[in-house]
Amino acid sequence: MYTKKYSLPFVAELKPSKKLRQLCILIHALALAASFANAFPLYLKLLLSMLITLNFTIQYKRLKIENHSIKYTEARGWAMSEGQEFTAVEILKSTVVTTLFIFLHMQNKPPLLIANDSLAEHEYRQLIVKLKMTAHEQSQQH
């Protein structure tokens, strides 16, 4: 009788990322500079800058408290949690993996940007390996 052995599940709790907060500051600073550098009337420039500032405030606060966990088991595949229980997700082939960021695309869920400082160094490497291995397994099945 053959029984398949499963390895231990991979579970990673994503911590708020300093790199993502810095990227948020940079993007909004560039947007503010562009809003004042254009040829709009002054009242539109001010309105646009207020909207950019409001968006920055919301996004920056969200980045400071965002709490995600990701789990992979050979038996059940990938699952995500946003503070509650894990729900199964399908990782799409459009996911991009780099040494600095992972642009995680999931079926019927918004994409998730994971910076390498969101996890311990060994966990980030493990996540990259698991994503690449499961992508390879999916491509062999189809």
DRENLUMPA-974210 format. One record per atom (N, C-alpha, C): residue number from 1; residue in three letters; x, y, z. Coordinates in steps of 0.02 Angstrom, whole numbers. Layout:
// DRENLUMPA-974210
<atom pos="NUM" code="ALA" px="X" py="Y" pz="Z"/>
...
This chain:
// DRENLUMPA-974210
<atom pos="1" code="MET" px="42" py="-59" pz="0"/>
<atom pos="1" code="MET" px="0" py="0" pz="0"/>
<atom pos="1" code="MET" px="44" py="62" pz="0"/>
<atom pos="2" code="TYR" px="31" py="108" pz="-46"/>
<atom pos="2" code="TYR" px="71" py="168" pz="-54"/>
<atom pos="2" code="TYR" px="36" py="226" pz="-19"/>
<atom pos="3" code="THR" px="72" py="260" pz="24"/>
<atom pos="3" code="THR" px="45" py="321" pz="54"/>
<atom pos="3" code="THR" px="92" py="378" pz="38"/>
<atom pos="4" code="LYS" px="64" py="433" pz="17"/>
<atom pos="4" code="LYS" px="104" py="491" pz="-1"/>
<atom pos="4" code="LYS" px="123" py="529" pz="62"/>
<atom pos="5" code="LYS" px="187" py="544" pz="69"/>
<atom pos="5" code="LYS" px="210" py="583" pz="126"/>
<atom pos="5" code="LYS" px="205" py="657" pz="107"/>
<atom pos="6" code="TYR" px="179" py="696" pz="153"/>
<atom pos="6" code="TYR" px="175" py="768" pz="143"/>
<atom pos="6" code="TYR" px="226" py="803" pz="187"/>
<atom pos="7" code="SER" px="256" py="854" pz="160"/>
<atom pos="7" code="SER" px="303" py="893" pz="201"/>
<atom pos="7" code="SER" px="264" py="939" pz="247"/>
<atom pos="8" code="LEU" px="299" py="970" pz="293"/>
<atom pos="8" code="LEU" px="267" py="1016" pz="340"/>
<atom pos="8" code="LEU" px="238" py="1076" pz="302"/>
<atom pos="9" code="PRO" px="183" py="1103" pz="326"/>
<atom pos="9" code="PRO" px="155" py="1162" pz="292"/>
<atom pos="9" code="PRO" px="200" py="1223" pz="299"/>
<atom pos="10" code="PHE" px="200" py="1264" pz="248"/>
<atom pos="10" code="PHE" px="236" py="1328" pz="250"/>
<atom pos="10" code="PHE" px="186" py="1381" pz="271"/>
<atom pos="11" code="VAL" px="200" py="1416" pz="325"/>
<atom pos="11" code="VAL" px="156" py="1470" pz="349"/>
<atom pos="11" code="VAL" px="200" py="1532" pz="361"/>
<atom pos="12" code="ALA" px="179" py="1588" pz="332"/>
<atom pos="12" code="ALA" px="216" py="1651" pz="341"/>
<atom pos="12" code="ALA" px="168" py="1707" pz="359"/>
<atom pos="13" code="GLU" px="184" py="1743" pz="411"/>
<atom pos="13" code="GLU" px="144" py="1801" pz="431"/>
<atom pos="13" code="GLU" px="179" py="1863" pz="403"/>
<atom pos="14" code="LEU" px="145" py="1898" pz="358"/>
<atom pos="14" code="LEU" px="173" py="1957" pz="327"/>
<atom pos="14" code="LEU" px="169" py="2016" pz="375"/>
<atom pos="15" code="LYS" px="226" py="2046" pz="389"/>
<atom pos="15" code="LYS" px="229" py="2103" pz="434"/>
<atom pos="15" code="LYS" px="225" py="2167" pz="393"/>
<atom pos="16" code="PRO" px="205" py="2223" pz="424"/>
<atom pos="16" code="PRO" px="206" py="2287" pz="387"/>
<atom pos="16" code="PRO" px="276" py="2302" pz="361"/>
<atom pos="17" code="SER" px="280" py="2324" pz="299"/>
<atom pos="17" code="SER" px="344" py="2332" pz="265"/>
<atom pos="17" code="SER" px="366" py="2406" pz="264"/>
<atom pos="18" code="LYS" px="427" py="2418" pz="286"/>
<atom pos="18" code="LYS" px="455" py="2485" pz="283"/>
<atom pos="18" code="LYS" px="467" py="2505" pz="211"/>
<atom pos="19" code="LYS" px="488" py="2458" pz="168"/>
<atom pos="19" code="LYS" px="500" py="2473" pz="98"/>
<atom pos="19" code="LYS" px="436" py="2494" pz="62"/>
<atom pos="20" code="LEU" px="380" py="2461" pz="78"/>
<atom pos="20" code="LEU" px="317" py="2480" pz="46"/>
<atom pos="20" code="LEU" px="294" py="2549" pz="69"/>
<atom pos="21" code="ARG" px="306" py="2565" pz="132"/>
<atom pos="21" code="ARG" px="289" py="2632" pz="157"/>
<atom pos="21" code="ARG" px="332" py="2685" pz="123"/>
<atom pos="22" code="GLN" px="396" py="2671" pz="114"/>
<atom pos="22" code="GLN" px="441" py="2717" pz="79"/>
<atom pos="22" code="GLN" px="420" py="2726" pz="6"/>
<atom pos="23" code="LEU" px="400" py="2671" pz="-26"/>
<atom pos="23" code="LEU" px="376" py="2674" pz="-95"/>
<atom pos="23" code="LEU" px="312" py="2716" pz="-99"/>
<atom pos="24" code="CYS" px="268" py="2709" pz="-50"/>
<atom pos="24" code="CYS" px="206" py="2748" pz="-47"/>
<atom pos="24" code="CYS" px="222" py="2822" pz="-41"/>
<atom pos="25" code="ILE" px="270" py="2840" pz="1"/>
<atom pos="25" code="ILE" px="290" py="2910" pz="9"/>
<atom pos="25" code="ILE" px="318" py="2937" pz="-57"/>
<atom pos="26" code="LEU" px="361" py="2899" pz="-90"/>
<atom pos="26" code="LEU" px="391" py="2920" pz="-153"/>
<atom pos="26" code="LEU" px="339" py="2931" pz="-207"/>
<atom pos="27" code="ILE" px="294" py="2884" pz="-215"/>
<atom pos="27" code="ILE" px="242" py="2889" pz="-267"/>
<atom pos="27" code="ILE" px="198" py="2950" pz="-255"/>
<atom pos="28" code="HIS" px="178" py="2960" pz="-193"/>
<atom pos="28" code="HIS" px="134" py="3017" pz="-178"/>
<atom pos="28" code="HIS" px="171" py="3084" pz="-183"/>
<atom pos="29" code="ALA" px="235" py="3085" pz="-166"/>
<atom pos="29" code="ALA" px="275" py="3146" pz="-174"/>
<atom pos="29" code="ALA" px="281" py="3164" pz="-248"/>
<atom pos="30" code="LEU" px="293" py="3114" pz="-290"/>
<atom pos="30" code="LEU" px="297" py="3126" pz="-362"/>
<atom pos="30" code="LEU" px="230" py="3150" pz="-390"/>
<atom pos="31" code="ALA" px="175" py="3121" pz="-365"/>
<atom pos="31" code="ALA" px="109" py="3142" pz="-387"/>
<atom pos="31" code="ALA" px="95" py="3214" pz="-366"/>
<atom pos="32" code="LEU" px="115" py="3233" pz="-305"/>
<atom pos="32" code="LEU" px="107" py="3302" pz="-283"/>
<atom pos="32" code="LEU" px="147" py="3350" pz="-326"/>
<atom pos="33" code="ALA" px="210" py="3332" pz="-341"/>
<atom pos="33" code="ALA" px="252" py="3374" pz="-383"/>
<atom pos="33" code="ALA" px="221" py="3382" pz="-453"/>
<atom pos="34" code="ALA" px="195" py="3328" pz="-480"/>
<atom pos="34" code="ALA" px="163" py="3331" pz="-546"/>
<atom pos="34" code="ALA" px="100" py="3372" pz="-544"/>
<atom pos="35" code="SER" px="63" py="3370" pz="-489"/>
<atom pos="35" code="SER" px="1" py="3409" pz="-485"/>
<atom pos="35" code="SER" px="14" py="3484" pz="-485"/>
<atom pos="36" code="PHE" px="71" py="3505" pz="-458"/>
<atom pos="36" code="PHE" px="88" py="3576" pz="-458"/>
<atom pos="36" code="PHE" px="127" py="3597" pz="-520"/>
<atom pos="37" code="ALA" px="157" py="3549" pz="-555"/>
<atom pos="37" code="ALA" px="197" py="3565" pz="-615"/>
<atom pos="37" code="ALA" px="155" py="3571" pz="-678"/>
<atom pos="38" code="ASN" px="91" py="3552" pz="-674"/>
<atom pos="38" code="ASN" px="49" py="3554" pz="-734"/>
<atom pos="38" code="ASN" px="20" py="3624" pz="-745"/>
<atom pos="39" code="ALA" px="-18" py="3632" pz="-798"/>
<atom pos="39" code="ALA" px="-45" py="3698" pz="-817"/>
<atom pos="39" code="ALA" px="-116" py="3710" pz="-793"/>
<atom pos="40" code="PHE" px="-140" py="3671" pz="-745"/>
<atom pos="40" code="PHE" px="-207" py="3681" pz="-718"/>
<atom pos="40" code="PHE" px="-211" py="3747" pz="-680"/>
<atom pos="41" code="PRO" px="-270" py="3775" pz="-674"/>
<atom pos="41" code="PRO" px="-279" py="3834" pz="-632"/>
<atom pos="41" code="PRO" px="-262" py="3816" pz="-559"/>
<atom pos="42" code="LEU" px="-246" py="3867" pz="-519"/>
<atom pos="42" code="LEU" px="-223" py="3857" pz="-451"/>
<atom pos="42" code="LEU" px="-274" py="3819" pz="-409"/>
<atom pos="43" code="TYR" px="-339" py="3833" pz="-417"/>
<atom pos="43" code="TYR" px="-389" py="3799" pz="-376"/>
<atom pos="43" code="TYR" px="-391" py="3724" pz="-391"/>
<atom pos="44" code="LEU" px="-380" py="3705" pz="-454"/>
<atom pos="44" code="LEU" px="-378" py="3633" pz="-472"/>
<atom pos="44" code="LEU" px="-314" py="3600" pz="-444"/>
<atom pos="45" code="LYS" px="-259" py="3637" pz="-446"/>
<atom pos="45" code="LYS" px="-197" py="3610" pz="-418"/>
<atom pos="45" code="LYS" px="-206" py="3597" pz="-344"/>
<atom pos="46" code="LEU" px="-237" py="3643" pz="-308"/>
<atom pos="46" code="LEU" px="-249" py="3634" pz="-237"/>
<atom pos="46" code="LEU" px="-296" py="3576" pz="-223"/>
<atom pos="47" code="LEU" px="-349" py="3571" pz="-263"/>
<atom pos="47" code="LEU" px="-397" py="3516" pz="-254"/>
<atom pos="47" code="LEU" px="-362" py="3449" pz="-267"/>
<atom pos="48" code="LEU" px="-323" py="3446" pz="-320"/>
<atom pos="48" code="LEU" px="-287" py="3385" pz="-337"/>
<atom pos="48" code="LEU" px="-237" py="3367" pz="-281"/>
<atom pos="49" code="SER" px="-202" py="3416" pz="-255"/>
<atom pos="49" code="SER" px="-153" py="3402" pz="-202"/>
<atom pos="49" code="SER" px="-189" py="3379" pz="-138"/>
<atom pos="50" code="MET" px="-248" py="3405" pz="-124"/>
<atom pos="50" code="MET" px="-286" py="3382" pz="-66"/>
<atom pos="50" code="MET" px="-307" py="3309" pz="-75"/>
<atom pos="51" code="LEU" px="-329" py="3291" pz="-136"/>
<atom pos="51" code="LEU" px="-349" py="3222" pz="-149"/>
<atom pos="51" code="LEU" px="-289" py="3174" pz="-143"/>
<atom pos="52" code="ILE" px="-232" py="3196" pz="-169"/>
<atom pos="52" code="ILE" px="-171" py="3155" pz="-164"/>
<atom pos="52" code="ILE" px="-151" py="3145" pz="-91"/>
<atom pos="53" code="THR" px="-155" py="3199" pz="-52"/>
<atom pos="53" code="THR" px="-138" py="3196" pz="20"/>
<atom pos="53" code="THR" px="-187" py="3151" pz="57"/>
<atom pos="54" code="LEU" px="-251" py="3155" pz="41"/>
<atom pos="54" code="LEU" px="-301" py="3112" pz="73"/>
<atom pos="54" code="LEU" px="-286" py="3038" pz="56"/>
<atom pos="55" code="ASN" px="-273" py="3025" pz="-7"/>
<atom pos="55" code="ASN" px="-257" py="2957" pz="-28"/>
<atom pos="55" code="ASN" px="-194" py="2932" pz="7"/>
<atom pos="56" code="PHE" px="-143" py="2974" pz="12"/>
<atom pos="56" code="PHE" px="-82" py="2955" pz="47"/>
<atom pos="56" code="PHE" px="-97" py="2936" pz="120"/>
<atom pos="57" code="THR" px="-136" py="2978" pz="153"/>
<atom pos="57" code="THR" px="-152" py="2965" pz="224"/>
<atom pos="57" code="THR" px="-185" py="2897" pz="233"/>
<atom pos="58" code="ILE" px="-233" py="2882" pz="190"/>
<atom pos="58" code="ILE" px="-270" py="2819" pz="194"/>
<atom pos="58" code="ILE" px="-223" py="2760" pz="179"/>
<atom pos="59" code="GLN" px="-185" py="2765" pz="125"/>
<atom pos="59" code="GLN" px="-141" py="2709" pz="105"/>
<atom pos="59" code="GLN" px="-85" py="2698" pz="155"/>
<atom pos="60" code="TYR" px="-56" py="2751" pz="181"/>
<atom pos="60" code="TYR" px="0" py="2745" pz="228"/>
<atom pos="60" code="TYR" px="-23" py="2711" pz="293"/>
<atom pos="61" code="LYS" px="-82" py="2732" pz="317"/>
<atom pos="61" code="LYS" px="-109" py="2701" pz="378"/>
<atom pos="61" code="LYS" px="-123" py="2627" pz="366"/>
<atom pos="62" code="ARG" px="-151" py="2611" pz="307"/>
<atom pos="62" code="ARG" px="-166" py="2541" pz="291"/>
<atom pos="62" code="ARG" px="-102" py="2500" pz="288"/>
<atom pos="63" code="LEU" px="-49" py="2528" pz="260"/>
<atom pos="63" code="LEU" px="15" py="2492" pz="256"/>
<atom pos="63" code="LEU" px="46" py="2479" pz="324"/>
<atom pos="64" code="LYS" px="31" py="2523" pz="373"/>
<atom pos="64" code="LYS" px="59" py="2515" pz="440"/>
<atom pos="64" code="LYS" px="24" py="2460" pz="480"/>
<atom pos="65" code="ILE" px="-39" py="2446" pz="463"/>
<atom pos="65" code="ILE" px="-77" py="2398" pz="504"/>
<atom pos="65" code="ILE" px="-97" py="2335" pz="466"/>
<atom pos="66" code="GLU" px="-81" py="2332" pz="401"/>
<atom pos="66" code="GLU" px="-101" py="2275" pz="360"/>
<atom pos="66" code="GLU" px="-73" py="2210" pz="390"/>
<atom pos="67" code="ASN" px="-116" py="2159" pz="392"/>
<atom pos="67" code="ASN" px="-97" py="2096" pz="422"/>
<atom pos="67" code="ASN" px="-121" py="2039" pz="379"/>
<atom pos="68" code="HIS" px="-75" py="2007" pz="344"/>
<atom pos="68" code="HIS" px="-91" py="1949" pz="302"/>
<atom pos="68" code="HIS" px="-48" py="1890" pz="323"/>
<atom pos="69" code="SER" px="-74" py="1831" pz="312"/>
<atom pos="69" code="SER" px="-36" py="1770" pz="320"/>
<atom pos="69" code="SER" px="-47" py="1728" pz="258"/>
<atom pos="70" code="ILE" px="4" py="1691" pz="239"/>
<atom pos="70" code="ILE" px="-1" py="1648" pz="181"/>
<atom pos="70" code="ILE" px="23" py="1579" pz="202"/>
<atom pos="71" code="LYS" px="-12" py="1528" pz="177"/>
<atom pos="71" code="LYS" px="4" py="1459" pz="196"/>
<atom pos="71" code="LYS" px="3" py="1415" pz="134"/>
<atom pos="72" code="TYR" px="48" py="1367" pz="133"/>
<atom pos="72" code="TYR" px="48" py="1317" pz="80"/>
<atom pos="72" code="TYR" px="57" py="1248" pz="111"/>
<atom pos="73" code="THR" px="12" py="1203" pz="91"/>
<atom pos="73" code="THR" px="19" py="1132" pz="109"/>
<atom pos="73" code="THR" px="13" py="1092" pz="45"/>
<atom pos="74" code="GLU" px="49" py="1037" pz="41"/>
<atom pos="74" code="GLU" px="45" py="996" pz="-19"/>
<atom pos="74" code="GLU" px="-25" py="967" pz="-28"/>
<atom pos="75" code="ALA" px="-59" py="954" pz="26"/>
<atom pos="75" code="ALA" px="-126" py="924" pz="22"/>
<atom pos="75" code="ALA" px="-179" py="974" pz="-1"/>
<atom pos="76" code="ARG" px="-174" py="1036" pz="22"/>
<atom pos="76" code="ARG" px="-227" py="1085" pz="9"/>
<atom pos="76" code="ARG" px="-206" py="1143" pz="-34"/>
<atom pos="77" code="GLY" px="-143" py="1151" pz="-48"/>
<atom pos="77" code="GLY" px="-120" py="1207" pz="-89"/>
<atom pos="77" code="GLY" px="-113" py="1271" pz="-49"/>
<atom pos="78" code="TRP" px="-125" py="1327" pz="-84"/>
<atom pos="78" code="TRP" px="-115" py="1393" pz="-54"/>
<atom pos="78" code="TRP" px="-177" py="1417" pz="-18"/>
<atom pos="79" code="ALA" px="-166" py="1455" pz="36"/>
<atom pos="79" code="ALA" px="-221" py="1486" pz="73"/>
<atom pos="79" code="ALA" px="-196" py="1554" pz="100"/>
<atom pos="80" code="MET" px="-243" py="1601" pz="106"/>
<atom pos="80" code="MET" px="-227" py="1668" pz="131"/>
<atom pos="80" code="MET" px="-271" py="1684" pz="190"/>
<atom pos="81" code="SER" px="-245" py="1726" pz="234"/>
<atom pos="81" code="SER" px="-283" py="1749" pz="291"/>
<atom pos="81" code="SER" px="-271" py="1824" pz="300"/>
<atom pos="82" code="GLU" px="-324" py="1860" pz="315"/>
<atom pos="82" code="GLU" px="-318" py="1932" pz="330"/>
<atom pos="82" code="GLU" px="-337" py="1943" pz="403"/>
<atom pos="83" code="GLY" px="-307" py="1905" pz="447"/>
<atom pos="83" code="GLY" px="-321" py="1911" pz="518"/>
<atom pos="83" code="GLY" px="-371" py="1859" pz="543"/>
<atom pos="84" code="GLN" px="-413" py="1833" pz="499"/>
<atom pos="84" code="GLN" px="-461" py="1781" pz="520"/>
<atom pos="84" code="GLN" px="-435" py="1713" pz="500"/>
<atom pos="85" code="GLU" px="-479" py="1668" pz="483"/>
<atom pos="85" code="GLU" px="-458" py="1601" pz="463"/>
<atom pos="85" code="GLU" px="-434" py="1601" pz="391"/>
<atom pos="86" code="PHE" px="-397" py="1549" pz="374"/>
<atom pos="86" code="PHE" px="-370" py="1543" pz="306"/>
<atom pos="86" code="PHE" px="-424" py="1523" pz="257"/>
<atom pos="87" code="THR" px="-421" py="1553" pz="197"/>
<atom pos="87" code="THR" px="-465" py="1533" pz="142"/>
<atom pos="87" code="THR" px="-421" py="1512" pz="83"/>
<atom pos="88" code="ALA" px="-442" py="1461" pz="47"/>
<atom pos="88" code="ALA" px="-404" py="1436" pz="-9"/>
<atom pos="88" code="ALA" px="-401" py="1488" pz="-65"/>
<atom pos="89" code="VAL" px="-343" py="1494" pz="-97"/>
<atom pos="89" code="VAL" px="-334" py="1539" pz="-153"/>
<atom pos="89" code="VAL" px="-297" py="1503" pz="-208"/>
<atom pos="90" code="GLU" px="-309" py="1525" pz="-269"/>
<atom pos="90" code="GLU" px="-272" py="1499" pz="-326"/>
<atom pos="90" code="GLU" px="-222" py="1552" pz="-348"/>
<atom pos="91" code="ILE" px="-159" py="1536" pz="-346"/>
<atom pos="91" code="ILE" px="-106" py="1582" pz="-368"/>
<atom pos="91" code="ILE" px="-103" py="1579" pz="-444"/>
<atom pos="92" code="LEU" px="-107" py="1637" pz="-476"/>
<atom pos="92" code="LEU" px="-107" py="1639" pz="-549"/>
<atom pos="92" code="LEU" px="-36" py="1641" pz="-577"/>
<atom pos="93" code="LYS" px="-30" py="1621" pz="-641"/>
<atom pos="93" code="LYS" px="35" py="1620" pz="-674"/>
<atom pos="93" code="LYS" px="63" py="1691" pz="-685"/>
<atom pos="94" code="SER" px="20" py="1741" pz="-680"/>
<atom pos="94" code="SER" px="42" py="1810" pz="-690"/>
<atom pos="94" code="SER" px="79" py="1838" pz="-629"/>
<atom pos="95" code="THR" px="86" py="1798" pz="-576"/>
<atom pos="95" code="THR" px="124" py="1818" pz="-517"/>
<atom pos="95" code="THR" px="197" py="1830" pz="-538"/>
<atom pos="96" code="VAL" px="225" py="1886" pz="-513"/>
<atom pos="96" code="VAL" px="294" py="1904" pz="-529"/>
<atom pos="96" code="VAL" px="336" py="1899" pz="-465"/>
<atom pos="97" code="VAL" px="391" py="1863" pz="-470"/>
<atom pos="97" code="VAL" px="434" py="1851" pz="-412"/>
<atom pos="97" code="VAL" px="502" py="1883" pz="-426"/>
<atom pos="98" code="THR" px="524" py="1929" pz="-382"/>
<atom pos="98" code="THR" px="590" py="1959" pz="-387"/>
<atom pos="98" code="THR" px="623" py="1954" pz="-318"/>
<atom pos="99" code="THR" px="685" py="1975" pz="-314"/>
<atom pos="99" code="THR" px="720" py="1972" pz="-249"/>
<atom pos="99" code="THR" px="696" py="2027" pz="-202"/>
<atom pos="100" code="LEU" px="665" py="2081" pz="-228"/>
<atom pos="100" code="LEU" px="641" py="2135" pz="-186"/>
<atom pos="100" code="LEU" px="566" py="2131" pz="-171"/>
<atom pos="101" code="PHE" px="527" py="2112" pz="-222"/>
<atom pos="101" code="PHE" px="454" py="2111" pz="-215"/>
<atom pos="101" code="PHE" px="425" py="2048" pz="-247"/>
<atom pos="102" code="ILE" px="368" py="2028" pz="-221"/>
<atom pos="102" code="ILE" px="327" py="1977" pz="-253"/>
<atom pos="102" code="ILE" px="260" py="2009" pz="-268"/>
<atom pos="103" code="PHE" px="241" py="2009" pz="-331"/>
<atom pos="103" code="PHE" px="176" py="2035" pz="-352"/>
<atom pos="103" code="PHE" px="130" py="1974" pz="-358"/>
<atom pos="104" code="LEU" px="95" py="1960" pz="-304"/>
<atom pos="104" code="LEU" px="56" py="1899" pz="-298"/>
<atom pos="104" code="LEU" px="-14" py="1909" pz="-328"/>
<atom pos="105" code="HIS" px="-28" py="1874" pz="-383"/>
<atom pos="105" code="HIS" px="-93" py="1877" pz="-415"/>
<atom pos="105" code="HIS" px="-132" py="1814" pz="-397"/>
<atom pos="106" code="MET" px="-194" py="1825" pz="-372"/>
<atom pos="106" code="MET" px="-236" py="1769" pz="-351"/>
<atom pos="106" code="MET" px="-303" py="1773" pz="-388"/>
<atom pos="107" code="GLN" px="-332" py="1715" pz="-400"/>
<atom pos="107" code="GLN" px="-398" py="1712" pz="-432"/>
<atom pos="107" code="GLN" px="-450" py="1743" pz="-386"/>
<atom pos="108" code="ASN" px="-490" py="1789" pz="-413"/>
<atom pos="108" code="ASN" px="-546" py="1821" pz="-378"/>
<atom pos="108" code="ASN" px="-526" py="1858" pz="-314"/>
<atom pos="109" code="LYS" px="-465" py="1881" pz="-310"/>
<atom pos="109" code="LYS" px="-441" py="1921" pz="-254"/>
<atom pos="109" code="LYS" px="-398" py="1977" pz="-281"/>
<atom pos="110" code="PRO" px="-394" py="2033" pz="-246"/>
<atom pos="110" code="PRO" px="-349" py="2086" pz="-269"/>
<atom pos="110" code="PRO" px="-276" py="2063" pz="-264"/>
<atom pos="111" code="PRO" px="-233" py="2089" pz="-307"/>
<atom pos="111" code="PRO" px="-162" py="2070" pz="-303"/>
<atom pos="111" code="PRO" px="-132" py="2094" pz="-238"/>
<atom pos="112" code="LEU" px="-79" py="2061" pz="-217"/>
<atom pos="112" code="LEU" px="-45" py="2078" pz="-154"/>
<atom pos="112" code="LEU" px="28" py="2090" pz="-169"/>
<atom pos="113" code="LEU" px="54" py="2147" pz="-149"/>
<atom pos="113" code="LEU" px="124" py="2164" pz="-157"/>
<atom pos="113" code="LEU" px="160" py="2146" pz="-92"/>
<atom pos="114" code="ILE" px="207" py="2100" pz="-97"/>
<atom pos="114" code="ILE" px="245" py="2077" pz="-38"/>
<atom pos="114" code="ILE" px="317" py="2099" pz="-46"/>
<atom pos="115" code="ALA" px="340" py="2142" pz="-1"/>
<atom pos="115" code="ALA" px="410" py="2164" pz="-1"/>
<atom pos="115" code="ALA" px="452" py="2113" pz="37"/>
<atom pos="116" code="ASN" px="516" py="2111" pz="20"/>
<atom pos="116" code="ASN" px="559" py="2061" pz="52"/>
<atom pos="116" code="ASN" px="570" py="2075" pz="126"/>
<atom pos="117" code="ASP" px="556" py="2136" pz="150"/>
<atom pos="117" code="ASP" px="562" py="2150" pz="221"/>
<atom pos="117" code="ASP" px="498" py="2136" pz="260"/>
<atom pos="118" code="SER" px="447" py="2109" pz="225"/>
<atom pos="118" code="SER" px="385" py="2088" pz="259"/>
<atom pos="118" code="SER" px="393" py="2022" pz="296"/>
<atom pos="119" code="LEU" px="445" py="1986" pz="278"/>
<atom pos="119" code="LEU" px="459" py="1921" pz="307"/>
<atom pos="119" code="LEU" px="532" py="1917" pz="328"/>
<atom pos="120" code="ALA" px="547" py="1870" pz="371"/>
<atom pos="120" code="ALA" px="618" py="1855" pz="385"/>
<atom pos="120" code="ALA" px="651" py="1831" pz="320"/>
<atom pos="121" code="GLU" px="715" py="1841" pz="314"/>
<atom pos="121" code="GLU" px="751" py="1826" pz="252"/>
<atom pos="121" code="GLU" px="740" py="1753" pz="230"/>
<atom pos="122" code="HIS" px="745" py="1706" pz="276"/>
<atom pos="122" code="HIS" px="736" py="1635" pz="257"/>
<atom pos="122" code="HIS" px="664" py="1620" pz="238"/>
<atom pos="123" code="GLU" px="615" py="1654" pz="269"/>
<atom pos="123" code="GLU" px="545" py="1644" pz="250"/>
<atom pos="123" code="GLU" px="531" py="1671" pz="181"/>
<atom pos="124" code="TYR" px="561" py="1729" pz="165"/>
<atom pos="124" code="TYR" px="551" py="1758" pz="98"/>
<atom pos="124" code="TYR" px="580" py="1712" pz="45"/>
<atom pos="125" code="ARG" px="639" py="1685" pz="58"/>
<atom pos="125" code="ARG" px="669" py="1637" pz="10"/>
<atom pos="125" code="ARG" px="625" py="1575" pz="3"/>
<atom pos="126" code="GLN" px="599" py="1549" pz="60"/>
<atom pos="126" code="GLN" px="556" py="1491" pz="57"/>
<atom pos="126" code="GLN" px="493" py="1506" pz="16"/>
<atom pos="127" code="LEU" px="464" py="1565" pz="25"/>
<atom pos="127" code="LEU" px="404" py="1584" pz="-12"/>
<atom pos="127" code="LEU" px="419" py="1585" pz="-87"/>
<atom pos="128" code="ILE" px="476" py="1614" pz="-106"/>
<atom pos="128" code="ILE" px="495" py="1615" pz="-177"/>
<atom pos="128" code="ILE" px="501" py="1544" pz="-204"/>
<atom pos="129" code="VAL" px="534" py="1500" pz="-167"/>
<atom pos="129" code="VAL" px="543" py="1431" pz="-190"/>
<atom pos="129" code="VAL" px="476" py="1396" pz="-196"/>
<atom pos="130" code="LYS" px="432" py="1403" pz="-146"/>
<atom pos="130" code="LYS" px="366" py="1371" pz="-148"/>
<atom pos="130" code="LYS" px="326" py="1396" pz="-208"/>
<atom pos="131" code="LEU" px="327" py="1462" pz="-220"/>
<atom pos="131" code="LEU" px="290" py="1490" pz="-276"/>
<atom pos="131" code="LEU" px="316" py="1463" pz="-343"/>
<atom pos="132" code="LYS" px="382" py="1460" pz="-350"/>
<atom pos="132" code="LYS" px="411" py="1434" pz="-412"/>
<atom pos="132" code="LYS" px="397" py="1360" pz="-421"/>
<atom pos="133" code="MET" px="401" py="1322" pz="-367"/>
<atom pos="133" code="MET" px="388" py="1250" pz="-372"/>
<atom pos="133" code="MET" px="316" py="1236" pz="-389"/>
<atom pos="134" code="THR" px="269" py="1271" pz="-358"/>
<atom pos="134" code="THR" px="199" py="1259" pz="-373"/>
<atom pos="134" code="THR" px="181" py="1283" pz="-443"/>
<atom pos="135" code="ALA" px="214" py="1337" pz="-467"/>
<atom pos="135" code="ALA" px="202" py="1360" pz="-535"/>
<atom pos="135" code="ALA" px="227" py="1308" pz="-585"/>
<atom pos="136" code="HIS" px="284" py="1277" pz="-570"/>
<atom pos="136" code="HIS" px="312" py="1225" pz="-612"/>
<atom pos="136" code="HIS" px="266" py="1164" pz="-613"/>
<atom pos="137" code="GLU" px="240" py="1145" pz="-554"/>
<atom pos="137" code="GLU" px="194" py="1088" pz="-551"/>
<atom pos="137" code="GLU" px="130" py="1101" pz="-590"/>
<atom pos="138" code="GLN" px="104" py="1163" pz="-586"/>
<atom pos="138" code="GLN" px="43" py="1181" pz="-622"/>
<atom pos="138" code="GLN" px="55" py="1178" pz="-697"/>
<atom pos="139" code="SER" px="114" py="1201" pz="-720"/>
<atom pos="139" code="SER" px="127" py="1201" pz="-792"/>
<atom pos="139" code="SER" px="136" py="1129" pz="-818"/>
<atom pos="140" code="GLN" px="159" py="1083" pz="-776"/>
<atom pos="140" code="GLN" px="166" py="1014" pz="-797"/>
<atom pos="140" code="GLN" px="99" py="978" pz="-799"/>
<atom pos="141" code="GLN" px="51" py="1001" pz="-759"/>
<atom pos="141" code="GLN" px="-14" py="969" pz="-758"/>
<atom pos="141" code="GLN" px="-56" py="990" pz="-818"/>
<atom pos="142" code="HIS" px="-42" py="1049" pz="-846"/>
<atom pos="142" code="HIS" px="-83" py="1074" pz="-902"/>
<atom pos="142" code="HIS" px="-52" py="1062" pz="-968"/>
